[in-house]
Amino acid sequence: MNRLSFTKRLILVFLATLPLIAKADNIWSYHQDIDNLTNQSFSYAQSPLPLPGLYDYLKLEIVCKGNTLQATIEANDLITSQNKRFNVDYQIDKMPAVAITMKTFPDSKRKGYTEEFAKKLAGDLLTGQTLFIHVNTLIRTVLSSSMPLTNAEPTIKQVLSDCNLSTDNGKSATATYSLTEFEQSFSQLPLDKQQQVLAELKKIMAGIK
């Protein structure tokens, strides 16, 4: 085999691996690190990078630090002033959107966190396939991104375990209410209550269309 043929084969092997590398990068990942300021170890589940050109750059992490669970979000663009609250909406698949508040870090205008809503957000991420997220900024623009939830479950569950939180309780209560349970509960309601429930469901379904 001459040198040119060998080089061509190497190039073909390299190109053949590119789709696999891209696919591997498009999943949630688990990390452990040390805070240089406090020398404190922490762990986090990190969202994949957004596809370039389609959405704004937003990176989401579920963090266990000092036995406290945090959810953090980071943008390339300005969110608001340091140490200020801002609004975030997220949606799992086609479920109703959930509104939460976060707060920028004292030293950042582009990265914020929440401890109050961290466990709910972590639990909701275990229930679907895709996350849609919107961040409302100081200048009244909205940063938007879509993130696949591939590999989110094992990585987030590991972080919950690091914080001594139950991975079962991490899931949102709404996700555990099955259709069978609903039908059983519905059948036990008086007729007038059934009509009220059906009327509310009709409103919800009309809003989805």
Summary of the structure (lengths in Angstrom):
residues: 209
radius of gyration: 21.7
end to end distance: 62.6
largest distance: 84.7
contacts: 572
relative contact order: 0.13
helix: 35%
strand: 30%
